[in-house]
Amino acid sequence: MGFFHHDSDQAQAYNEVVNAPHKAELSHELIAAAASFEAAKAYEKHCAANGKPDNHATAKELLAAFSGAFVDRMVETKGLDYVDTEKAKHHAKQQAEQGLQSNPEWSY
């Protein structure tokens, strides 16, 4: 995986969040880490199927969409309030963008 490895904090958070029971007490930070991991996986899958985006801004938009979709899905299945949902989306976007920025292809 390009951004996060299977033993990264984000990967561990992903496993914890996805395997948590319904209505689990999950922090927005934990969900954000899981969402950034999921976004990185979805981004790589998208790039394999469609080619890499033409620019960094488009790559960031894709990551934001992928991480937001994961957070929305977790909110529906695990039960979060609005504030935690928005915090999780914001933190997930930040983490995914940091992962993208650390990728040599997009480093400036």
C-alpha positions in Angstrom: 0.0 0.0 0.0 1.4 3.4 -0.9 0.3 5.6 2.0 -0.3 3.4 5.0 1.1 0.0 5.6 -0.9 -2.9 7.1 0.7 -2.4 10.4 0.2 1.4 10.6 -1.9 3.1 13.2 -4.5 3.8 10.5 -4.7 0.1 9.6 -5.1 -1.0 13.2 -7.8 1.6 13.7 -9.5 0.4 10.5 -9.6 -3.1 11.9 -10.9 -1.9 15.3 -13.6 0.3 13.8 -14.9 -2.2 11.2 -15.0 -5.0 13.7 -16.7 -3.0 16.5 -20.2 -3.9 17.4 -23.1 -1.6 16.5 -23.4 1.5 18.6 -19.9 1.1 19.9 -18.1 3.9 21.7 -15.7 4.9 19.0 -13.8 8.2 19.1 -13.8 10.4 16.1 -10.0 10.2 16.1 -10.2 6.4 15.8 -12.8 6.6 13.0 -10.7 9.2 11.2 -7.7 7.0 11.2 -9.7 4.1 9.9 -11.3 6.4 7.2 -7.9 7.6 6.0 -6.7 4.1 5.7 -9.9 3.1 3.7 -9.5 6.3 1.6 -5.9 5.3 0.7 -7.1 1.8 -0.3 -9.9 3.2 -2.4 -7.6 5.8 -4.0 -5.1 3.1 -5.1 -7.9 1.0 -6.5 -9.3 4.0 -8.4 -5.9 4.8 -9.8 -5.4 1.2 -10.9 -8.7 1.2 -12.7 -8.6 4.8 -14.1 -5.1 6.0 -14.0 -3.6 8.6 -11.6 -5.2 12.0 -11.4 -3.7 14.8 -13.4 -2.9 17.0 -10.4 -2.6 17.0 -6.6 -5.8 18.9 -6.1 -7.8 16.2 -7.8 -6.1 13.5 -5.8 -7.0 15.4 -2.6 -10.6 15.7 -3.7 -10.7 11.9 -4.3 -9.3 11.2 -0.9 -11.7 13.5 0.8 -14.6 11.8 -1.0 -13.4 8.3 -0.2 -12.8 9.1 3.5 -16.1 10.9 3.8 -18.0 7.9 2.4 -16.3 5.6 4.9 -17.3 7.9 7.8 -20.8 8.1 6.6 -21.0 4.3 6.4 -19.7 3.9 9.9 -22.1 6.5 11.2 -25.0 4.6 9.7 -23.8 1.3 11.1 -22.1 2.3 14.4 -24.1 5.3 15.5 -22.4 8.6 15.9 -23.7 12.1 16.6 -23.3 15.0 14.2 -20.4 16.6 15.9 -18.4 13.4 16.1 -19.2 12.7 12.4 -18.0 16.1 11.3 -14.8 15.8 13.4 -14.1 12.4 12.0 -14.5 13.6 8.4 -12.2 16.5 9.0 -9.5 14.5 10.7 -9.8 11.7 8.1 -9.3 14.2 5.3 -6.3 15.7 7.0 -4.7 12.3 7.6 -5.3 11.1 4.0 -3.9 14.3 2.6 -0.8 13.9 4.8 -0.4 10.4 3.5 -0.7 11.7 -0.1 1.8 14.5 0.6 4.3 11.9 1.9 4.0 10.1 -1.4 7.0 11.1 -3.6 4.8 11.5 -6.7 3.0 14.5 -5.1 5.8 15.9 -2.9 6.8 19.4 -3.9 
